[in-house]
């Protein structure tokens, strides 16, 4: 381990690793706790967004609180996790090495909580799962897996875009939801996965429909929702467009193809949409946008984390092969 370019003493390095592993049992063994999970979660979110402000928004915290949490973690480890300038935040060499371990730790903690909740409460109560239409096949697989278990869990599916899913989670209309980033503040999240944006949906009769490949920065009238929060693919896409066509929302991408067919604009489309939707009035043309992707995950309200919800979480993790 290194501390700002210097070797961290071996005894201290062993103590840090030892304490991290035993932090959950330290009151009984007399070992000082390692870094709190909250601080590690802050590190992971900042690494994901490469921005303290966007990480704070995703976590439902203030930016100073996130900065202080990362600073405390760095002091505990004796390592610099990020290289910071006035313009950008980048993972340090040590941060790049430790990030997969931090992500795995958070995922295993969620799995532990899920299994403990499942064992603590009897199953049997129906639950509602909201889902983004784009990942409907995944939601259906989760429902089938829970129906096949013993005892079976009854899951009601509710098709909902980002706004509707957020409202359902807040009001208790849904116990969990598959949705895209940015995730609502205050929710628990697991089974995150990425869907690359690989195509542009264009009207079938447009001259663009015969192109082999398009450069998105050179095209006018690409659809964008009015709300583009940091962490969303729309926020990343907006600066690259010449003259976007702004609409109310794009919560439901399959439904947004109606706007494309009507000539209201072009739509940046993830590969799942291009592979699963076939319409005579719309064509999907490949684009050069390898850095654009939509990030999805399963989220739920911690205060309503019943045994059935935790079984749903575990099923989603197993399907996506999350360790």
C-alpha positions as CSV (number, residue, x, y, z in Angstrom):
1,X,0.0,0.0,0.0
2,X,1.2,3.5,-0.7
3,X,0.5,6.8,1.0
4,X,1.0,9.7,-1.5
5,X,3.8,7.9,-3.2
6,X,5.3,6.5,0.0
7,X,5.1,2.9,1.2
8,X,2.5,2.4,3.9
9,X,4.1,0.5,6.8
10,X,3.4,-3.2,6.6
11,X,2.0,-3.4,10.1
12,X,-0.4,-0.6,9.5
13,X,-1.5,-2.1,6.1
14,X,-2.2,-5.4,7.8
15,X,-4.2,-3.6,10.5
16,X,-6.3,-1.6,8.0
17,X,-7.2,-4.8,6.1
18,X,-7.8,-6.7,9.3
19,X,-10.1,-4.0,10.7
20,X,-12.0,-3.7,7.4
21,X,-12.7,-7.4,7.4
22,X,-13.7,-7.5,11.1
23,X,-15.6,-4.2,11.4
24,X,-18.9,-6.0,11.7
25,X,-17.8,-8.0,14.8
26,X,-15.4,-5.6,16.4
27,X,-17.6,-4.9,19.5
28,X,-17.3,-8.6,20.4
29,X,-13.6,-9.1,19.5
30,X,-12.3,-5.8,20.8
31,X,-11.0,-4.8,17.4
32,X,-11.3,-1.2,16.2
33,X,-13.7,-0.9,13.3
34,X,-12.6,-0.4,9.8
35,X,-14.0,2.2,7.4
36,X,-17.8,2.5,7.7
37,X,-19.9,1.2,4.9
38,X,-21.3,4.8,4.3
39,X,-17.8,6.1,3.6
40,X,-17.1,3.2,1.2
41,X,-20.4,3.9,-0.5
42,X,-19.4,7.5,-1.0
43,X,-16.1,6.4,-2.6
44,X,-18.0,4.1,-5.0
45,X,-20.5,6.8,-6.1
46,X,-17.8,9.5,-6.6
47,X,-15.8,6.9,-8.7
48,X,-19.0,6.2,-10.7
49,X,-19.8,9.8,-11.5
50,X,-16.2,11.3,-11.2
51,X,-18.0,14.2,-9.5
52,X,-18.6,14.9,-5.8
53,X,-21.7,17.0,-6.6
54,X,-23.3,14.3,-8.8
55,X,-22.4,11.6,-6.3
56,X,-24.0,13.6,-3.5
57,X,-27.2,14.0,-5.6
58,X,-27.3,10.2,-6.2
59,X,-26.8,9.5,-2.5
60,X,-29.2,12.1,-1.3
61,X,-26.4,13.8,0.7
62,X,-24.8,17.3,0.5
63,X,-21.5,17.7,-1.4
64,X,-19.5,18.7,1.7
65,X,-20.8,15.5,3.5
66,X,-19.6,13.3,0.6
67,X,-16.3,15.1,0.4
68,X,-15.7,14.7,4.2
69,X,-16.7,11.0,4.0
70,X,-14.1,10.3,1.3
71,X,-11.5,12.3,3.1
72,X,-12.1,10.3,6.3
73,X,-11.8,7.1,4.3
74,X,-8.5,8.3,2.7
75,X,-7.1,9.1,6.2
76,X,-8.2,5.7,7.6
77,X,-6.5,3.9,4.7
78,X,-3.5,6.2,4.4
79,X,-4.1,6.4,0.7
80,X,-5.2,9.0,-1.8
81,X,-8.2,7.6,-3.7
82,X,-8.8,10.5,-6.1
83,X,-6.6,12.9,-7.9
84,X,-8.4,16.2,-7.7
85,X,-8.0,19.5,-9.6
86,X,-10.2,22.5,-9.9
87,X,-11.7,21.1,-13.1
88,X,-11.9,17.4,-12.7
89,X,-11.8,14.4,-10.4
90,X,-10.0,11.2,-11.4
91,X,-9.3,7.9,-9.6
92,X,-5.8,7.6,-8.3
93,X,-3.8,4.4,-9.0
94,X,-4.8,3.1,-5.6
95,X,-8.4,4.1,-6.1
96,X,-8.5,2.1,-9.3
97,X,-7.2,-1.0,-7.5
98,X,-9.6,-0.7,-4.6
99,X,-12.8,0.2,-6.4
100,X,-13.7,-3.4,-7.4
101,X,-13.2,-4.5,-3.8
102,X,-15.4,-1.6,-2.5
103,X,-18.2,-2.5,-5.0
104,X,-18.0,-6.1,-4.1
105,X,-18.2,-5.3,-0.4
106,X,-21.4,-3.2,-0.9
107,X,-22.9,-5.9,-3.1
108,X,-22.1,-8.6,-0.5
109,X,-23.6,-6.5,2.3
110,X,-26.8,-6.1,0.3
111,X,-26.9,-9.9,-0.3
112,X,-26.3,-10.5,3.4
113,X,-29.3,-8.3,4.3
114,X,-31.5,-9.9,1.7
115,X,-30.8,-13.4,2.9
116,X,-31.2,-12.4,6.6
117,X,-34.6,-10.8,5.9
118,X,-35.7,-13.8,3.9
119,X,-34.9,-16.1,6.8
120,X,-36.4,-13.8,9.4
121,X,-39.9,-13.5,7.9
122,X,-42.3,-16.0,6.4
123,X,-43.2,-15.4,2.7
124,X,-46.6,-15.1,1.3
125,X,-47.5,-11.4,0.9
126,X,-47.8,-10.2,-2.7
127,X,-45.5,-7.4,-3.8
128,X,-45.5,-5.0,-6.7
129,X,-42.5,-4.5,-9.0
130,X,-42.3,-1.4,-11.2
131,X,-40.1,-1.7,-14.2
132,X,-38.9,0.4,-17.1
133,X,-40.4,-1.0,-20.3
134,X,-36.9,-1.4,-21.9
135,X,-36.0,-4.1,-19.3
136,X,-39.4,-5.8,-19.2
137,X,-37.8,-9.2,-20.2
138,X,-35.6,-9.0,-17.1
139,X,-38.6,-8.1,-14.8
140,X,-40.5,-11.1,-16.3
141,X,-37.6,-13.5,-15.5
142,X,-37.6,-12.3,-11.9
143,X,-41.3,-12.9,-11.6
144,X,-41.0,-16.4,-13.0
145,X,-38.1,-17.2,-10.6
146,X,-40.1,-16.1,-7.6
147,X,-43.1,-18.0,-8.7
148,X,-41.1,-21.2,-9.0
149,X,-39.5,-21.0,-5.6
150,X,-41.0,-22.7,-2.5
151,X,-42.9,-21.1,-1.0
152,X,-43.8,-19.0,-4.1
153,X,-43.9,-15.2,-4.0
154,X,-46.6,-13.4,-5.9
155,X,-45.3,-10.4,-7.8
156,X,-47.5,-7.9,-9.6
157,X,-45.8,-6.2,-12.5
158,X,-46.3,-2.5,-13.1
159,X,-44.9,-0.9,-16.3
160,X,-43.6,2.6,-15.3
161,X,-41.2,5.1,-16.6
162,X,-38.7,6.9,-14.4
163,X,-41.1,9.5,-13.0
164,X,-43.9,7.0,-12.3
165,X,-41.5,4.5,-10.7
166,X,-40.0,7.2,-8.4
167,X,-43.5,8.3,-7.3
168,X,-44.6,4.6,-6.7
169,X,-41.5,4.0,-4.5
170,X,-42.1,7.2,-2.5
171,X,-45.8,6.5,-2.0
172,X,-45.6,2.8,-1.4
173,X,-47.3,1.9,-4.6
174,X,-44.4,-0.4,-5.6
175,X,-42.1,-2.3,-3.3
176,X,-39.2,-2.2,-5.8
177,X,-38.4,-1.0,-9.3
178,X,-36.0,-1.6,-12.2
179,X,-35.1,1.9,-13.3
180,X,-32.4,4.0,-14.8
181,X,-30.0,6.5,-13.2
182,X,-30.1,8.8,-11.5
183,X,-31.7,6.7,-8.8
184,X,-34.0,8.5,-6.4
185,X,-32.6,9.8,-3.1
186,X,-33.0,7.5,-0.1
187,X,-33.4,4.2,-1.9
188,X,-31.3,1.1,-1.7
189,X,-29.8,-0.2,-4.9
190,X,-28.3,-3.4,-6.3
191,X,-27.8,-5.4,-9.5
192,X,-26.6,-2.4,-11.5
193,X,-26.0,-3.0,-15.2
194,X,-25.2,-0.9,-18.2
195,X,-26.9,-0.8,-21.7
196,X,-24.8,0.9,-24.4
197,X,-26.4,3.4,-26.7
198,X,-25.6,2.0,-30.1
199,X,-28.2,3.2,-32.6
200,X,-30.3,6.2,-33.7
201,X,-34.0,5.6,-34.4
202,X,-35.0,7.5,-37.6
203,X,-38.2,7.6,-39.7
204,X,-38.2,4.8,-42.1
205,X,-38.8,7.2,-45.1
206,X,-36.0,9.5,-44.0
207,X,-32.8,9.7,-46.1
208,X,-30.9,8.8,-42.9
209,X,-32.6,5.4,-42.9
210,X,-30.2,4.2,-45.7
211,X,-27.0,5.3,-44.0
212,X,-24.5,2.7,-42.8
213,X,-23.5,4.7,-39.7
214,X,-24.3,8.2,-38.3
215,X,-22.3,10.7,-36.3
216,X,-24.7,11.9,-33.6
217,X,-23.0,15.3,-33.2
218,X,-23.7,16.2,-36.8
219,X,-27.5,15.6,-36.6
220,X,-30.2,18.0,-35.8
221,X,-33.5,17.3,-34.0
222,X,-32.3,14.5,-31.7
223,X,-34.9,14.0,-29.0
224,X,-34.1,15.1,-25.4
225,X,-36.3,15.3,-22.4
226,X,-36.8,18.7,-20.7
227,X,-35.5,17.3,-17.5
228,X,-31.9,16.0,-17.8
229,X,-30.5,15.4,-14.3
230,X,-26.8,14.7,-13.8
231,X,-26.1,11.0,-14.0
232,X,-28.6,10.4,-16.8
233,X,-27.7,9.5,-20.4
234,X,-29.6,12.7,-21.5
235,X,-27.3,14.9,-19.4
236,X,-24.3,13.3,-21.1
237,X,-25.8,13.6,-24.6
238,X,-27.1,17.2,-24.5
239,X,-23.7,19.0,-24.9
240,X,-22.9,17.0,-28.0
241,X,-26.0,18.0,-30.0
242,X,-26.3,20.9,-32.4
243,X,-30.1,21.6,-32.1
244,X,-32.0,19.0,-30.0
245,X,-35.7,18.6,-30.2
246,X,-36.9,19.0,-26.6
247,X,-40.0,17.1,-25.4
248,X,-41.7,16.7,-22.1
249,X,-40.1,13.4,-21.1
250,X,-38.6,10.2,-22.5
251,X,-39.5,7.8,-19.7
252,X,-40.8,5.1,-22.1
253,X,-38.4,4.6,-25.0
254,X,-40.6,2.2,-27.0
255,X,-43.4,4.7,-26.8
256,X,-41.0,7.5,-27.8
257,X,-40.6,5.8,-31.2
258,X,-44.1,7.2,-32.0
259,X,-42.4,10.6,-32.0
260,X,-39.7,9.4,-34.3
261,X,-42.2,7.9,-36.7
262,X,-44.2,11.2,-36.7
263,X,-41.2,13.2,-37.6
264,X,-40.8,15.0,-34.3
265,X,-37.1,14.0,-33.9
266,X,-34.5,11.3,-33.9
267,X,-33.9,9.1,-30.8
268,X,-30.7,7.8,-29.4
269,X,-31.5,4.1,-28.8
270,X,-29.8,1.5,-26.6
271,X,-29.0,-1.8,-28.2
272,X,-31.9,-3.5,-26.3
273,X,-34.4,-1.3,-28.1
274,X,-32.8,-1.8,-31.5
275,X,-32.7,-5.6,-31.0
276,X,-36.2,-6.1,-29.7
277,X,-38.5,-3.6,-31.5
278,X,-39.5,-4.1,-35.1
279,X,-41.6,-1.3,-36.7
280,X,-42.2,-0.7,-40.4
281,X,-42.1,3.1,-39.8
282,X,-38.8,3.3,-37.9
283,X,-35.3,2.2,-38.7
284,X,-32.3,1.8,-36.3
285,X,-29.0,3.1,-37.7
286,X,-25.7,2.4,-35.9
287,X,-24.0,5.5,-34.4
288,X,-20.5,6.3,-33.2
289,X,-21.2,6.9,-29.5
290,X,-19.3,4.2,-27.6
291,X,-19.1,6.3,-24.5
292,X,-22.9,6.7,-24.1
293,X,-24.7,4.2,-22.0
294,X,-27.8,3.8,-19.9
295,X,-27.3,2.5,-16.4
296,X,-30.1,0.5,-14.7
297,X,-30.5,-1.1,-11.3
298,X,-33.0,-2.6,-8.9
299,X,-34.0,-0.1,-6.2
300,X,-36.3,-0.4,-3.2
301,X,-37.3,1.6,-0.2
302,X,-35.3,0.4,2.8
303,X,-38.2,1.1,5.2
304,X,-40.3,-1.4,3.3
305,X,-37.7,-4.1,2.9
306,X,-39.8,-7.2,3.7
307,X,-38.6,-10.7,3.3
308,X,-40.5,-10.9,0.0
309,X,-38.7,-7.7,-1.3
310,X,-35.3,-9.2,-0.2
311,X,-36.1,-12.4,-2.0
312,X,-36.8,-10.3,-5.1
313,X,-33.5,-8.6,-4.7
314,X,-31.7,-11.9,-4.4
315,X,-33.5,-13.2,-7.5
316,X,-32.4,-10.2,-9.6
317,X,-28.8,-10.6,-8.4
318,X,-28.8,-14.3,-9.3
319,X,-30.2,-13.6,-12.8
320,X,-27.6,-10.9,-13.5
321,X,-24.9,-13.1,-11.8
322,X,-24.0,-10.4,-9.3
323,X,-21.6,-12.0,-6.8
